[in-house]
Amino acid sequence: LNEGERAVITIAVTPPRTPASRAGAHHFAVVITSPNHAGRATRLGATVTLNPFFDFAMGDLSPRQNTTGWRKPVRTAVTSIRLTNKGNAGAVYRVDGEDDQHGCSFEYQLPGQGSSRSARQAEVHLLPETETDLSIFVTPRKRRLVGFRKHNYSLTITSMPLSGQIIPRSVWGQLQAAPRIGPW
C-alpha cells in the first residue's frame, strides 16, 4: 500500500484435521509490518473456534484364540484390545462383548484400576492422541464334564463411541472350552 491508502484483506485459517488441532477456542494475533518502517508493527487479536471431530482405532484381540479348562488358573481366558482416540477432543467409548451362543460372561479391566473389573460392558475415557489397553476376561457359563473335543465359542468385541456419528467397530476371536474328561 502507498501512504494513506487502505485495503481489506481476507485471511483463511484452515487447521489440519488431526488430533493435534484440539477442539475449542484458540487465540492468535495478526501482525502487520512495513518494510519502510522496520520498528513499527500493528497487532490485531482474533479467535478461531475449532469444532470437535471424533475418530478412533481399535486393535485386534491379543491373543485372538484362547483355551479354558477346569483348573482355577485357566477357567477364565484373558485377552486384550488397544483403543486409540484419533479425534481432537476427549471421548468416551463403550466396549462390550458377546459370543454366538450367549454362553460366556465378559468382564473388563482398565490399566491402573487394580483388580476391579466391570461386568458386561466398560466405558473408556480417552483424551485426544491417547491410547489404552483394555483387558477382557471371558468365562464360559457352562462347562462340560465329559466330551471328545473342546467346545468352541466365537467372540465379538464391539467398541462404540458415545459422541459423534461414528460407526461402531468390532473384532473377532475364539474361545475353546475343554471338558473335564476328554478322549485321553
N, CA and C atoms as an extended XYZ file, in Angstrom:
552
Properties=species:S:1:pos:R:3:atomname:S:1:resname:S:1:resid:I:1 pbc="F F F"
N         0.844       -1.181        0.000 N   LEU     1
C         0.000        0.000        0.000 CA  LEU     1
C         0.885        1.239        0.000 C   LEU     1
N         0.435        2.250       -0.660 N   ASN     2
C         1.116        3.542       -0.607 CA  ASN     2
C         0.623        4.294        0.620 C   ASN     2
N         1.342        5.369        0.982 N   GLU     3
C         0.969        6.144        2.157 CA  GLU     3
C        -0.447        6.668        2.031 C   GLU     3
N        -1.221        6.498        3.110 N   GLY     4
C        -2.590        6.999        3.143 CA  GLY     4
C        -3.629        6.071        2.541 C   GLY     4
N        -3.240        4.994        1.915 N   GLU     5
C        -4.205        4.076        1.313 CA  GLU     5
C        -4.672        3.036        2.333 C   GLU     5
N        -5.848        2.483        2.072 N   ARG     6
C        -6.418        1.433        2.900 CA  ARG     6
C        -6.798        0.253        2.018 C   ARG     6
N        -6.859       -0.913        2.642 N   ALA     7
C        -7.285       -2.112        1.915 CA  ALA     7
C        -7.855       -3.110        2.920 C   ALA     7
N        -8.735       -3.932        2.430 N   VAL     8
C        -9.302       -5.010        3.237 CA  VAL     8
C        -8.730       -6.323        2.708 C   VAL     8
N        -8.237       -7.133        3.618 N   ILE     9
C        -7.728       -8.444        3.204 CA  ILE     9
C        -8.486       -9.523        3.959 C   ILE     9
N        -8.565      -10.677        3.365 N   THR    10
C        -9.226      -11.821        3.991 CA  THR    10
C        -8.166      -12.849        4.340 C   THR    10
N        -8.246      -13.338        5.556 N   ILE    11
C        -7.307      -14.360        5.998 CA  ILE    11
C        -8.098      -15.645        6.238 C   ILE    11
N        -7.697      -16.699        5.592 N   ALA    12
C        -8.336      -18.008        5.780 CA  ALA    12
C        -7.479      -18.833        6.732 C   ALA    12
N        -8.102      -19.322        7.799 N   VAL    13
C        -7.412      -20.176        8.755 CA  VAL    13
C        -7.990      -21.579        8.600 C   VAL    13
N        -7.164      -22.508        8.161 N   THR    14
C        -7.603      -23.876        7.941 CA  THR    14
C        -6.691      -24.822        8.724 C   THR    14
N        -7.079      -25.135        9.959 N   PRO    15
C        -6.247      -26.066       10.722 CA  PRO    15
C        -6.354      -27.471       10.149 C   PRO    15
N        -5.296      -28.259       10.256 N   PRO    16
C        -5.361      -29.636        9.738 CA  PRO    16
C        -6.308      -30.484       10.589 C   PRO    16
N        -6.925      -31.454        9.970 N   ARG    17
C        -7.838      -32.361       10.684 CA  ARG    17
C        -7.003      -33.478       11.320 C   ARG    17
N        -6.341      -33.109       12.390 N   THR    18
C        -5.519      -34.052       13.138 CA  THR    18
C        -5.821      -33.887       14.622 C   THR    18
N        -5.475      -34.874       15.432 N   PRO    19
C        -5.696      -34.740       16.872 CA  PRO    19
C        -4.927      -33.566       17.488 C   PRO    19
N        -3.829      -33.141       16.843 N   ALA    20
C        -3.057      -32.013       17.364 CA  ALA    20
C        -3.834      -30.703       17.279 C   ALA    20
N        -4.812      -30.611       16.401 N   SER    21
C        -5.673      -29.422       16.289 CA  SER    21
C        -6.810      -29.585       17.294 C   SER    21
N        -6.545      -29.276       18.550 N   ARG    22
C        -7.504      -29.507       19.633 CA  ARG    22
C        -8.780      -28.692       19.462 C   ARG    22
N        -9.893      -29.297       19.833 N   ALA    23
C       -11.183      -28.607       19.783 CA  ALA    23
C       -11.194      -27.495       20.830 C   ALA    23
N       -11.914      -26.413       20.518 N   GLY    24
C       -12.046      -25.303       21.457 CA  GLY    24
C       -11.597      -23.990       20.841 C   GLY    24
N       -11.575      -22.940       21.677 N   ALA    25
C       -11.186      -21.594       21.218 CA  ALA    25
C        -9.668      -21.460       21.254 C   ALA    25
N        -9.113      -20.911       20.179 N   HIS    26
C        -7.674      -20.677       20.062 CA  HIS    26
C        -7.477      -19.213       19.695 C   HIS    26
N        -6.683      -18.516       20.502 N   HIS    27
C        -6.427      -17.098       20.282 CA  HIS    27
C        -5.137      -16.942       19.491 C   HIS    27
N        -5.122      -15.973       18.596 N   PHE    28
C        -3.920      -15.686       17.824 CA  PHE    28
C        -3.908      -14.200       17.490 C   PHE    28
N        -2.795      -13.735       16.959 N   ALA    29
C        -2.657      -12.320       16.587 CA  ALA    29
C        -2.206      -12.228       15.140 C   ALA    29
N        -2.752      -11.250       14.454 N   VAL    30
C        -2.311      -10.925       13.099 CA  VAL    30
C        -1.398       -9.708       13.239 C   VAL    30
N        -0.161       -9.822       12.753 N   VAL    31
C         0.814       -8.746       12.885 CA  VAL    31
C         1.052       -8.144       11.507 C   VAL    31
N         0.920       -6.805       11.431 N   ILE    32
C         1.106       -6.094       10.168 CA  ILE    32
C         2.348       -5.220       10.304 C   ILE    32
N         3.291       -5.410        9.361 N   THR    33
C         4.537       -4.636        9.378 CA  THR    33
C         4.745       -3.998        8.006 C   THR    33
N         5.690       -3.076        7.932 N   SER    34
C         6.033       -2.416        6.661 CA  SER    34
C         7.538       -2.444        6.503 C   SER    34
N         8.017       -2.742        5.289 N   PRO    35
C         9.470       -2.717        5.092 CA  PRO    35
C        10.024       -1.291        5.193 C   PRO    35
N         9.185       -0.273        5.016 N   ASN    36
C         9.641        1.120        5.095 CA  ASN    36
C         9.798        1.590        6.532 C   ASN    36
N         9.093        0.959        7.458 N   HIS    37
C         9.149        1.340        8.871 CA  HIS    37
C         9.449        0.089        9.695 C   HIS    37
N        10.707       -0.263        9.762 N   ALA    38
C        11.134       -1.544       10.328 CA  ALA    38
C        10.753       -1.727       11.794 C   ALA    38
N        10.714       -0.667       12.584 N   GLY    39
C        10.454       -0.826       14.003 CA  GLY    39
C         8.988       -0.749       14.377 C   GLY    39
N         8.116       -0.574       13.421 N   ARG    40
C         6.707       -0.392       13.731 CA  ARG    40
C         5.893       -1.613       13.287 C   ARG    40
N         4.890       -1.937       14.108 N   ALA    41
C         4.010       -3.075       13.784 CA  ALA    41
C         2.646       -2.817       14.400 C   ALA    41
N         1.632       -3.370       13.787 N   THR    42
C         0.278       -3.316       14.320 CA  THR    42
C        -0.193       -4.741       14.539 C   THR    42
N        -0.813       -4.954       15.707 N   ARG    43
C        -1.304       -6.283       16.054 CA  ARG    43
C        -2.808       -6.232       16.203 C   ARG    43
N        -3.455       -7.246       15.645 N   LEU    44
C        -4.890       -7.405       15.803 CA  LEU    44
C        -5.151       -8.800       16.362 C   LEU    44
N        -5.875       -8.869       17.476 N   GLY    45
C        -6.181      -10.156       18.087 CA  GLY    45
C        -7.391      -10.804       17.433 C   GLY    45
N        -7.398      -12.101       17.414 N   ALA    46
C        -8.513      -12.848       16.830 CA  ALA    46
C        -8.637      -14.195       17.554 C   ALA    46
N        -9.775      -14.813       17.378 N   THR    47
C       -10.027      -16.122       17.961 CA  THR    47
C       -10.651      -17.024       16.902 C   THR    47
N       -10.167      -18.241       16.827 N   VAL    48
C       -10.780      -19.243       15.959 CA  VAL    48
C       -11.257      -20.378       16.875 C   VAL    48
N       -12.477      -20.835       16.622 N   THR    49
C       -13.044      -21.928       17.412 CA  THR    49
C       -13.086      -23.183       16.546 C   THR    49
N       -12.396      -24.212       17.012 N   LEU    50
C       -12.370      -25.481       16.278 CA  LEU    50
C       -13.432      -26.414       16.857 C   LEU    50
N       -14.260      -26.916       15.998 N   ASN    51
C       -15.272      -27.879       16.411 CA  ASN    51
C       -14.624      -29.246       16.623 C   ASN    51
N       -15.164      -30.040       17.531 N   PRO    52
C       -14.586      -31.372       17.739 CA  PRO    52
C       -14.910      -32.305       16.577 C   PRO    52
N       -13.985      -33.201       16.293 N   PHE    53
C       -14.271      -34.311       15.394 CA  PHE    53
C       -13.839      -35.573       16.108 C   PHE    53
N       -14.517      -36.666       15.799 N   PHE    54
C       -14.307      -37.914       16.517 CA  PHE    54
C       -13.860      -39.001       15.555 C   PHE    54
N       -12.814      -39.707       15.957 N   ASP    55
C       -12.313      -40.843       15.201 CA  ASP    55
C       -11.553      -41.727       16.183 C   ASP    55
N       -11.526      -43.007       15.931 N   PHE    56
C       -10.804      -43.907       16.830 CA  PHE    56
C       -10.344      -45.133       16.076 C   PHE    56
N        -9.435      -45.840       16.705 N   ALA    57
C        -8.939      -47.108       16.163 CA  ALA    57
C        -9.035      -48.150       17.259 C   ALA    57
N        -9.297      -49.372       16.839 N   MET    58
C        -9.379      -50.490       17.766 CA  MET    58
C        -8.520      -51.613       17.214 C   MET    58
N        -7.559      -52.070       18.009 N   GLY    59
C        -6.675      -53.149       17.582 CA  GLY    59
C        -7.352      -54.507       17.670 C   GLY    59
N        -6.683      -55.515       17.170 N   ASP    60
C        -7.179      -56.891       17.237 CA  ASP    60
C        -7.063      -57.433       18.663 C   ASP    60
N        -7.812      -58.484       18.936 N   LEU    61
C        -7.682      -59.168       20.213 CA  LEU    61
C        -6.294      -59.782       20.304 C   LEU    61
N        -5.724      -59.723       21.492 N   SER    62
C        -4.397      -60.280       21.688 CA  SER    62
C        -4.390      -61.089       22.982 C   SER    62
N        -4.345      -62.391       22.931 N   PRO    63
C        -4.363      -63.263       21.758 CA  PRO    63
C        -5.781      -63.420       21.210 C   PRO    63
N        -5.842      -63.782       19.966 N   ARG    64
C        -7.135      -63.924       19.286 CA  ARG    64
C        -7.818      -65.247       19.640 C   ARG    64
N        -7.023      -66.291       19.932 N   GLN    65
C        -7.577      -67.598       20.304 CA  GLN    65
C        -7.127      -67.952       21.714 C   GLN    65
N        -8.083      -68.414       22.532 N   ASN    66
C        -7.807      -68.792       23.908 CA  ASN    66
C        -8.431      -70.146       24.196 C   ASN    66
N        -7.916      -70.813       25.245 N   THR    67
C        -8.467      -72.074       25.700 CA  THR    67
C        -8.674      -72.002       27.206 C   THR    67
N        -9.809      -72.530       27.667 N   THR    68
C       -10.058      -72.608       29.107 CA  THR    68
C       -10.189      -74.074       29.496 C   THR    68
N        -9.990      -74.330       30.781 N   GLY    69
C       -10.095      -75.687       31.299 CA  GLY    69
C       -10.863      -75.696       32.606 C   GLY    69
N       -10.656      -76.722       33.386 N   TRP    70
C       -11.384      -76.884       34.642 CA  TRP    70
C       -10.595      -76.360       35.836 C   TRP    70
N        -9.281      -76.305       35.734 N   ARG    71
C        -8.481      -75.835       36.868 CA  ARG    71
C        -8.640      -74.337       37.044 C   ARG    71
N        -8.440      -73.848       38.279 N   LYS    72
C        -8.687      -72.439       38.593 CA  LYS    72
C        -7.915      -71.459       37.713 C   LYS    72
N        -6.619      -71.601       37.510 N   PRO    73
C        -5.944      -70.544       36.748 CA  PRO    73
C        -6.412      -70.440       35.297 C   PRO    73
N        -7.007      -71.496       34.745 N   VAL    74
C        -7.376      -71.439       33.326 CA  VAL    74
C        -8.888      -71.506       33.111 C   VAL    74
N        -9.684      -71.251       34.143 N   ARG    75
C       -11.139      -71.241       33.964 CA  ARG    75
C       -11.597      -70.014       33.187 C   ARG    75
N       -10.822      -68.967       33.243 N   THR    76
C       -11.154      -67.723       32.560 CA  THR    76
C       -10.048      -67.397       31.569 C   THR    76
N       -10.430      -67.058       30.342 N   ALA    77
C        -9.464      -66.652       29.324 CA  ALA    77
C        -9.269      -65.143       29.418 C   ALA    77
N        -8.026      -64.698       29.241 N   VAL    78
C        -7.712      -63.270       29.289 CA  VAL    78
C        -7.169      -62.848       27.937 C   VAL    78
N        -7.772      -61.811       27.382 N   THR    79
C        -7.324      -61.222       26.127 CA  THR    79
C        -7.350      -59.709       26.292 C   THR    79
N        -6.854      -58.979       25.330 N   SER    80
C        -6.870      -57.517       25.448 CA  SER    80
C        -7.015      -56.882       24.068 C   SER    80
N        -7.494      -55.637       24.086 N   ILE    81
C        -7.555      -54.826       22.871 CA  ILE    81
C        -6.970      -53.456       23.177 C   ILE    81
N        -6.503      -52.788       22.151 N   ARG    82
C        -5.983      -51.427       22.286 CA  ARG    82
C        -6.962      -50.465       21.620 C   ARG    82
N        -7.377      -49.453       22.374 N   LEU    83
C        -8.237      -48.389       21.863 CA  LEU    83
C        -7.407      -47.122       21.731 C   LEU    83
N        -7.552      -46.419       20.604 N   THR    84
C        -6.817      -45.185       20.354 CA  THR    84
C        -7.790      -44.098       19.945 C   THR    84
N        -7.734      -42.955       20.631 N   ASN    85
C        -8.553      -41.791       20.266 CA  ASN    85
C        -7.797      -40.996       19.209 C   ASN    85
N        -8.315      -40.981       17.983 N   LYS    86
C        -7.695      -40.259       16.882 CA  LYS    86
C        -8.422      -38.953       16.573 C   LYS    86
N        -9.339      -38.552       17.456 N   GLY    87
C       -10.070      -37.297       17.289 CA  GLY    87
C        -9.331      -36.151       17.954 C   GLY    87
N        -9.938      -34.949       17.932 N   ASN    88
C        -9.298      -33.777       18.530 CA  ASN    88
C        -9.949      -33.370       19.852 C   ASN    88
N       -10.820      -34.209       20.397 N   ALA    89
C       -11.475      -33.935       21.671 CA  ALA    89
C       -11.542      -35.230       22.468 C   ALA    89
N       -11.673      -35.088       23.781 N   GLY    90
C       -11.830      -36.266       24.626 CA  GLY    90
C       -13.112      -37.003       24.261 C   GLY    90
N       -13.114      -38.308       24.437 N   ALA    91
C       -14.287      -39.105       24.059 CA  ALA    91
C       -14.439      -40.284       25.008 C   ALA    91
N       -15.660      -40.778       25.068 N   VAL    92
C       -15.980      -41.957       25.871 CA  VAL    92
C       -16.393      -43.065       24.910 C   VAL    92
N       -15.831      -44.243       25.106 N   TYR    93
C       -16.115      -45.392       24.256 CA  TYR    93
C       -16.722      -46.495       25.107 C   TYR    93
N       -17.796      -47.086       24.607 N   ARG    94
C       -18.406      -48.229       25.277 CA  ARG    94
C       -17.899      -49.493       24.591 C   ARG    94
N       -17.410      -50.422       25.393 N   VAL    95
C       -16.892      -51.691       24.883 CA  VAL    95
C       -17.738      -52.803       25.486 C   VAL    95
N       -18.240      -53.669       24.624 N   ASP    96
C       -18.968      -54.830       25.126 CA  ASP    96
C       -18.641      -56.045       24.279 C   ASP    96
N       -18.916      -57.207       24.840 N   GLY    97
C       -18.601      -58.456       24.161 CA  GLY    97
C       -19.775      -59.402       24.180 C   GLY    97
N       -19.768      -60.287       23.212 N   GLU    98
C       -20.787      -61.329       23.144 CA  GLU    98
C       -20.195      -62.516       22.391 C   GLU    98
N       -20.828      -63.642       22.574 N   ASP    99
C       -20.435      -64.814       21.799 CA  ASP    99
C       -21.666      -65.306       21.052 C   ASP    99
N       -21.450      -66.092       20.030 N   ASP   100
C       -22.535      -66.517       19.150 CA  ASP   100
C       -23.568      -67.394       19.845 C   ASP   100
N       -23.219      -68.011       20.961 N   GLN   101
C       -24.142      -68.914       21.656 CA  GLN   101
C       -24.648      -68.327       22.977 C   GLN   101
N       -24.239      -67.124       23.303 N   HIS   102
C       -24.591      -66.470       24.571 CA  HIS   102
C       -24.233      -67.365       25.757 C   HIS   102
N       -23.078      -68.018       25.659 N   GLY   103
C       -22.652      -68.955       26.683 CA  GLY   103
C       -21.474      -68.477       27.510 C   GLY   103
N       -21.042      -67.207       27.326 N   CYS   104
C       -19.878      -66.702       28.052 CA  CYS   104
C       -20.223      -65.403       28.768 C   CYS   104
N       -19.514      -65.155       29.847 N   SER   105
C       -19.628      -63.867       30.531 CA  SER   105
C       -18.342      -63.083       30.272 C   SER   105
N       -18.467      -61.754       30.191 N   PHE   106
C       -17.348      -60.874       29.867 CA  PHE   106
C       -17.141      -59.879       31.007 C   PHE   106
N       -15.892      -59.679       31.386 N   GLU   107
C       -15.518      -58.661       32.363 CA  GLU   107
C       -14.357      -57.856       31.783 C   GLU   107
N       -14.268      -56.576       32.184 N   TYR   108
C       -13.288      -55.661       31.606 CA  TYR   108
C       -12.495      -54.993       32.708 C   TYR   108
N       -11.200      -54.785       32.436 N   GLN   109
C       -10.332      -54.141       33.412 CA  GLN   109
C        -9.429      -53.146       32.695 C   GLN   109
N        -9.476      -51.897       33.157 N   LEU   110
C        -8.625      -50.849       32.607 CA  LEU   110
C        -7.297      -50.818       33.354 C   LEU   110
N        -6.218      -50.383       32.678 N   PRO   111
C        -4.940      -50.267       33.379 CA  PRO   111
C        -5.066      -49.252       34.517 C   PRO   111
N        -4.389      -49.528       35.617 N   GLY   112
C        -4.384      -48.607       36.744 CA  GLY   112
C        -5.594      -48.717       37.654 C   GLY   112
N        -6.480      -49.665       37.423 N   GLN   113
C        -7.653      -49.825       38.279 CA  GLN   113
C        -7.517      -51.015       39.222 C   GLN   113
N        -6.308      -51.457       39.439 N   GLY   114
C        -6.084      -52.581       40.344 CA  GLY   114
C        -6.754      -53.835       39.846 C   GLY   114
N        -7.447      -54.513       40.756 N   SER   115
C        -8.102      -55.761       40.382 CA  SER   115
C        -9.598      -55.578       40.141 C   SER   115
N       -10.087      -54.334       40.157 N   SER   116
C       -11.529      -54.128       39.936 CA  SER   116
C       -11.871      -54.305       38.460 C   SER   116
N       -12.968      -54.977       38.236 N   ARG   117
C       -13.429      -55.252       36.875 CA  ARG   117
C       -14.868      -54.809       36.742 C   ARG   117
N       -15.233      -54.387       35.540 N   SER   118
C       -16.637      -54.077       35.269 CA  SER   118
C       -17.223      -55.204       34.435 C   SER   118
N       -18.425      -55.624       34.792 N   ALA   119
C       -19.071      -56.746       34.117 CA  ALA   119
C       -19.924      -56.241       32.965 C   ALA   119
N       -20.126      -57.073       31.986 N   ARG   120
C       -21.000      -56.873       30.834 CA  ARG   120
C       -20.457      -55.858       29.835 C   ARG   120
N       -20.085      -54.660       30.271 N   GLN   121
C       -19.548      -53.657       29.351 CA  GLN   121
C       -18.654      -52.704       30.131 C   GLN   121
N       -17.853      -51.936       29.396 N   ALA   122
C       -16.959      -50.967       30.022 CA  ALA   122
C       -17.062      -49.657       29.274 C   ALA   122
N       -16.878      -48.566       29.998 N   GLU   123
C       -16.793      -47.250       29.382 CA  GLU   123
C       -15.381      -46.741       29.584 C   GLU   123
N       -14.725      -46.407       28.468 N   VAL   124
C       -13.334      -45.991       28.476 CA  VAL   124
C       -13.271      -44.519       28.089 C   VAL   124
N       -12.666      -43.687       28.938 N   HIS   125
C       -12.493      -42.258       28.670 CA  HIS   125
C       -11.082      -42.050       28.124 C   HIS   125
N       -10.991      -41.444       26.941 N   LEU   126
C        -9.689      -41.209       26.327 CA  LEU   126
C        -9.564      -39.747       25.887 C   LEU   126
N        -8.429      -39.143       26.210 N   LEU   127
C        -8.107      -37.804       25.721 CA  LEU   127
C        -7.627      -37.920       24.276 C   LEU   127
N        -7.579      -36.809       23.536 N   PRO   128
C        -7.070      -36.884       22.155 CA  PRO   128
C        -5.629      -37.400       22.131 C   PRO   128
N        -5.303      -38.144       21.102 N   GLU   129
C        -3.964      -38.708       20.879 CA  GLU   129
C        -3.498      -39.624       22.008 C   GLU   129
N        -4.436      -40.287       22.678 N   THR   130
C        -4.047      -41.245       23.714 CA  THR   130
C        -4.611      -42.614       23.365 C   THR   130
N        -4.020      -43.618       23.968 N   GLU   131
C        -4.474      -44.985       23.756 CA  GLU   131
C        -4.389      -45.749       25.068 C   GLU   131
N        -5.144      -46.811       25.153 N   THR   132
C        -5.119      -47.653       26.334 CA  THR   132
C        -5.373      -49.089       25.939 C   THR   132
N        -4.843      -49.991       26.749 N   ASP   133
C        -5.082      -51.424       26.561 CA  ASP   133
C        -6.131      -51.859       27.570 C   ASP   133
N        -7.178      -52.475       27.092 N   LEU   134
C        -8.282      -52.937       27.925 CA  LEU   134
C        -8.206      -54.455       28.022 C   LEU   134
N        -8.089      -54.961       29.251 N   SER   135
C        -8.057      -56.419       29.460 CA  SER   135
C        -9.483      -56.945       29.510 C   SER   135
N        -9.710      -58.062       28.834 N   ILE   136
C       -11.039      -58.670       28.767 CA  ILE   136
C       -10.930      -60.097       29.306 C   ILE   136
N       -11.786      -60.411       30.288 N   PHE   137
C       -11.819      -61.721       30.908 CA  PHE   137
C       -13.081      -62.426       30.437 C   PHE   137
N       -12.913      -63.577       29.772 N   VAL   138
C       -14.040      -64.328       29.206 CA  VAL   138
C       -14.130      -65.673       29.927 C   VAL   138
N       -15.327      -65.940       30.469 N   THR   139
C       -15.543      -67.177       31.215 CA  THR   139
C       -16.766      -67.900       30.665 C   THR   139
N       -16.614      -69.174       30.244 N   PRO   140
C       -17.801      -69.938       29.828 CA  PRO   140
C       -18.734      -70.132       31.027 C   PRO   140
N       -20.031      -69.983       30.802 N   ARG   141
C       -21.011      -70.133       31.886 CA  ARG   141
C       -21.242      -71.589       32.249 C   ARG   141
N       -21.254      -72.474       31.256 N   LYS   142
C       -21.452      -73.903       31.486 CA  LYS   142
C       -20.209      -74.639       31.022 C   LYS   142
N       -19.829      -75.617       31.811 N   ARG   143
C       -18.670      -76.427       31.454 CA  ARG   143
C       -19.106      -77.878       31.311 C   ARG   143
N       -18.648      -78.510       30.250 N   ARG   144
C       -18.986      -79.916       30.043 CA  ARG   144
C       -18.069      -80.788       30.879 C   ARG   144
N       -18.667      -81.791       31.465 N   LEU   145
C       -17.881      -82.720       32.276 CA  LEU   145
C       -17.145      -83.711       31.379 C   LEU   145
N       -17.866      -84.274       30.400 N   VAL   146
C       -17.277      -85.276       29.520 CA  VAL   146
C       -17.476      -84.815       28.075 C   VAL   146
N       -16.443      -84.981       27.260 N   GLY   147
C       -16.547      -84.636       25.851 CA  GLY   147
C       -15.352      -85.148       25.080 C   GLY   147
N       -15.547      -85.312       23.782 N   PHE   148
C       -14.454      -85.803       22.940 CA  PHE   148
C       -13.616      -84.666       22.369 C   PHE   148
N       -14.155      -83.458       22.400 N   ARG   149
C       -13.383      -82.319       21.886 CA  ARG   149
C       -13.784      -81.051       22.646 C   ARG   149
N       -13.037      -80.031       22.430 N   LYS   150
C       -13.294      -78.746       23.081 CA  LYS   150
C       -14.507      -78.077       22.445 C   LYS   150
N       -15.244      -77.324       23.258 N   HIS   151
C       -16.408      -76.579       22.774 CA  HIS   151
C       -15.932      -75.202       22.303 C   HIS   151
N       -16.303      -74.807       21.081 N   ASN   152
C       -15.850      -73.538       20.501 CA  ASN   152
C       -16.891      -72.436       20.665 C   ASN   152
N       -16.424      -71.265       21.041 N   TYR   153
C       -17.243      -70.057       21.101 CA  TYR   153
C       -16.606      -69.010       20.194 C   TYR   153
N       -17.415      -68.394       19.340 N   SER   154
C       -16.942      -67.276       18.517 CA  SER   154
C       -17.249      -65.988       19.265 C   SER   154
N       -16.202      -65.219       19.553 N   LEU   155
C       -16.331      -63.996       20.343 CA  LEU   155
C       -16.344      -62.766       19.450 C   LEU   155
N       -17.156      -61.774       19.815 N   THR   156
C       -17.186      -60.489       19.133 CA  THR   156
C       -17.075      -59.394       20.186 C   THR   156
N       -16.047      -58.558       20.068 N   ILE   157
C       -15.865      -57.417       20.956 CA  ILE   157
C       -16.142      -56.169       20.118 C   ILE   157
N       -17.082      -55.334       20.581 N   THR   158
C       -17.508      -54.150       19.839 CA  THR   158
C       -17.218      -52.902       20.659 C   THR   158
N       -16.687      -51.892       19.989 N   SER   159
C       -16.442      -50.596       20.622 CA  SER   159
C       -17.244      -49.547       19.883 C   SER   159
N       -17.940      -48.694       20.665 N   MET   160
C       -18.793      -47.671       20.072 CA  MET   160
C       -18.559      -46.359       20.817 C   MET   160
N       -18.204      -45.298       20.087 N   PRO   161
C       -18.070      -44.005       20.749 CA  PRO   161
C       -19.444      -43.469       21.141 C   PRO   161
N       -19.531      -42.845       22.322 N   LEU   162
C       -20.799      -42.310       22.784 CA  LEU   162
C       -21.052      -40.909       22.249 C   LEU   162
N       -20.049      -40.277       21.596 N   SER   163
C       -20.255      -38.976       20.974 CA  SER   163
C       -19.881      -39.047       19.502 C   SER   163
N       -20.472      -38.168       18.720 N   GLY   164
C       -20.173      -38.147       17.294 CA  GLY   164
C       -21.002      -39.163       16.537 C   GLY   164
N       -20.851      -39.142       15.258 N   GLN   165
C       -21.599      -40.023       14.366 CA  GLN   165
C       -20.651      -41.053       13.753 C   GLN   165
N       -20.061      -41.869       14.587 N   ILE   166
C       -19.087      -42.851       14.113 CA  ILE   166
C       -19.688      -44.239       14.206 C   ILE   166
N       -19.423      -45.036       13.208 N   ILE   167
C       -19.913      -46.415       13.165 CA  ILE   167
C       -19.109      -47.252       14.161 C   ILE   167
N       -19.771      -48.097       14.942 N   PRO   168
C       -19.041      -48.979       15.872 CA  PRO   168
C       -18.102      -49.909       15.109 C   PRO   168
N       -17.065      -50.351       15.807 N   ARG   169
C       -16.103      -51.270       15.210 CA  ARG   169
C       -16.045      -52.539       16.055 C   ARG   169
N       -15.810      -53.658       15.381 N   SER   170
C       -15.793      -54.950       16.074 CA  SER   170
C       -14.549      -55.734       15.690 C   SER   170
N       -14.110      -56.563       16.619 N   VAL   171
C       -13.040      -57.524       16.358 CA  VAL   171
C       -13.531      -58.897       16.806 C   VAL   171
N       -12.939      -59.924       16.241 N   TRP   172
C       -13.404      -61.279       16.494 CA  TRP   172
C       -12.291      -62.123       17.098 C   TRP   172
N       -12.725      -63.113       17.854 N   GLY   173
C       -11.793      -64.063       18.453 CA  GLY   173
C       -12.481      -65.388       18.679 C   GLY   173
N       -11.748      -66.311       19.283 N   GLN   174
C       -12.304      -67.640       19.509 CA  GLN   174
C       -11.871      -68.138       20.887 C   GLN   174
N       -12.806      -68.810       21.550 N   LEU   175
C       -12.532      -69.423       22.846 CA  LEU   175
C       -12.882      -70.892       22.753 C   LEU   175
N       -11.963      -71.740       23.217 N   GLN   176
C       -12.202      -73.181       23.250 CA  GLN   176
C       -12.249      -73.602       24.714 C   GLN   176
N       -13.376      -74.195       25.110 N   ALA   177
C       -13.553      -74.670       26.479 CA  ALA   177
C       -13.379      -76.181       26.512 C   ALA   177
N       -12.358      -76.617       27.225 N   ALA   178
C       -12.047      -78.054       27.294 CA  ALA   178
C       -12.958      -78.749       28.319 C   ALA   178
N       -13.420      -79.973       28.025 N   PRO   179
C       -14.195      -80.722       29.021 CA  PRO   179
C       -13.264      -81.236       30.128 C   PRO   179
N       -13.866      -81.590       31.248 N   ARG   180
C       -13.051      -82.110       32.367 CA  ARG   180
C       -12.454      -83.467       32.017 C   ARG   180
N       -13.260      -84.311       31.397 N   ILE   181
C       -12.788      -85.638       30.995 CA  ILE   181
C       -12.879      -85.693       29.480 C   ILE   181
N       -11.708      -85.798       28.847 N   GLY   182
C       -11.643      -85.803       27.392 CA  GLY   182
C       -11.305      -87.177       26.853 C   GLY   182
N       -10.952      -87.265       25.570 N   PRO   183
C       -10.658      -88.565       24.961 CA  PRO   183
C        -9.436      -89.244       25.554 C   PRO   183
N        -8.534      -88.518       26.184 N   TRP   184
C        -7.335      -89.154       26.752 CA  TRP   184
C        -7.518      -89.363       28.215 C   TRP   184
